[in-house]
Structure formats: structure tokens, C-alpha cells
Amino acid sequence: MRVYKHSSQRPSVGVVIGLLAIPIMLGILVLGIQATRASSDSQAPGPMRLTGEQQYPLGIPAITPRASLMSASGPRFTRDDVIQYIGTHPQILGAIPGKPAPVVTSVQFVTAAQASVLLQGESIGLPDSSPVCIVRAKGSFASSYSPPILAHTAEAPAATAVLVFDAHTGNMIISGTA
């Protein structure tokens, strides 16, 4: 059995500092973990921020970009490509089956910011400098809120349809009637 004697000897400064450092380090670690949790919990999900090329294209695949224009910074398809696509896919406009084929009245290649202005402030969903294509067509179109098959029973058809395509990917990003 060991007997401990009372000693008037003081512990070394290094031992004291070491013993004090442990709780301080643990406190800093706990505060750091709590701060990390608080900052990640307070971040509400929001709109995806786009920088540079998109990782996932926006919209519905539609017009196939031309290989010869893939290195271009502007549109990667032409007005003729748009007219051909609409001619073979009138349903993308909401054209009512059995009615005369829609007629494309305008094709405009503009930036997303310009498109937003042309569409009375409608958000395009792309960075302002992104090239887009606005297409307007005349015909008989289902409203934006009813499927084409029900248009004859639900409400009067619209006379003008508007589509917006991403001019890089060819994807349709907005469709509606006016």
C-alpha cells in the first residue's frame, strides 16, 4: 500500500497549462460544431444559382442544336430549324387536334433579359446574358391551363401561342398562349 504525503511542492507550469488547455479546446470544438449546424439549418432552399455552363439543362428537349454551331456563343440553331421543328411538332404549342396547322409568325433570338422585357417581366430562368429564342405562332391553341384534347369543351381556344427556347441547348423553357 502506498502512502501519500502532503507536499508543499507545486505542480509545474507546463502541467497547469496542459490541464487548462484541454477544457478550452473542447469548448472551442463544441462551439464550432454548433455554429456549423446553425448556419446549415438557417439556409432555406432557394433558386439554383447558375454560374457558367449549366450542369443540368433547363427545360424540355426540343430543337437539336447544329454541330456546326456548337462552338458559337450565340444561338446553336437557326430560324429554319425552329420553323421545321414547329411544323413537325405542333403539339408543343398546344395546337388543338383537327384544327388548321399553326403558322409561325415570328422567331427572335435575344438575351434572357430582353426576352423577359418582351414577355412583360416573365422570368426566363436563365442568366440575363443567356441567348434564347422567342417563337410566336397563330392558330387554335389550348389555354395554358387545359390540355389540348379538352380545349373544345373547357374554353375558347387562344389565337396566339408563345414559346421560349434555350438557344444553346434547344430546350423549350416556356410555353403559353396570349
N, C-alpha and C positions, 0 to 999 in steps of 0.2 A: 504494500500500500504506500502510495506516495503522499507525502505531506507537503502542503503548500504553505509557504511562509509569506506573511505580509511583507511586501517590499516597498521601499520608498523610491524605487527606480521607475522612471518614466519611460513609456514606450517611445521608440524612435520617431522622428518627424515623418519619415517615409511610410511607416506603418499607419500613422494617423491620416495622412493624406490619402493613402490607398483605401482605407476604410471609409473615408468621407466621399471618395470619388465613385464608389460603387452605387450608392443610392442616387447620386446626382446623374450618373449615366443612365440608370434605369428610368429616372424621371424624364429625361430628355427623350429617350426611346418611346415611352408611353405617349408623351405629348406629340411627338412626330407621327405616330400611328393614328392618334385621334384627329390630328389636323388633316391627314391624308383622307381618312374616312369622311370627314365633314365636307371637304372640298369635292369629293366624288359624289356624295349624296346630294349636294346642293345643285349640281349641274343637271338641269332638266333637259330632256332630249329636245333638240331643235332641228331646224332645217339643215340639211347636209351642206357644208361649205365646200365649194368647188374651187380647186386651185389647179391650174394647168389642165392637162388632159384628164377627162373623167375616167374613173376606174370602171364604173358600170354605166353604160349609156342610158340616157333618159328616154322614155317613150316606147312606142311600139314599132318594131322593124317594119319598114315600108319600102322606100326607094333604095335601090342598090347603088352605092357610090361607084363612080367610074375609077378604074385602076389608074387611068392616065391623070386623074386629078388628086390622087391620094396625098401627094406632097404639097398640094396647094394649101394656103392658109385660109382661103375663102371657100365658096361652095364646092362640093365634091360631086355634084350632079348638075345637069343643065335644065333649062326651061322645057326642052323637048322631053327629057326624062320624066319630068313632073306630069306633063300632059299625057304621055304614054301610060304612066302608072295609073292616073285617074281614069283613063279610058278603059283600062283592064280591071280596075278595082273600084267601081263607082260606089260600092257599099261602104267604103271608108268615109265617104261624105255623108252617109246616112240617106243615100238615094232610095226612094220608095220603089220597090219592085213593080214592074208593069207600067211605069211612067216613062216618058222620053228620057234618053240618056242625058246626064248633066253636061253642061258646057263650061269649060274653064274660061273665066273672064279676065283673070289677072294672076300673074306669078311675079312676086317681088322677092329679091334677095337683099336682105337688110341685116343690121345687127339686132340682137335681142332687145337692146334699149329702144331702137327705132320701132321695132315690132310692138313693143309694149305701148308706145305712144299711138301707133296706128290702130291698136285694138283697145283704145280708151283706157289705158292703165292696166290691162290684163298682165299678170305676171307670166313671164315666159318660162321661168325655171332654169335659166342658164345665165352665166355671167353676161353682163351688158355688152361686151365686145364680141360675143359668140355670133357667128353667122347663122341666120335662119332663113327659111323660105316661107312666105305667106302666100297661100293659094285661096282664091275666091272663085266660086262657081255658081252658076244659075241652074235651076231645075226645081224638082219637087223633093224636098228633104224632110225627113222626120225631125221633130224638135230634138234638142239635146237631151231631153228627159224621157223620151219614149222610144222603144225600138222601132225600126222601120216597118216591121210586119204589122204593128198596131197603129201606125200613124193615121191610117184612113178612118179608124174608129175613135181615136183619142182626141185629136185636134186637127186644125187645118195645117197642112204642110207649110214649111218655110220655103221661101223662094231663093234664098242665098245661103250657101254653106261656106265656112272658113276653116282652113286647115293651116297649121304651122308645123313645119318640118325642121329638124336639126339639120343644117346644111352640111355638116361634117359626116354624120352617121346615116342620114337619110331617114331617121326615125321620126314618126309622127308624134309630136308632143302636145298639140292642142287641136281639138276639133269642136265645131259648134255651128250654130245657124244664126242668121241675122234677120 
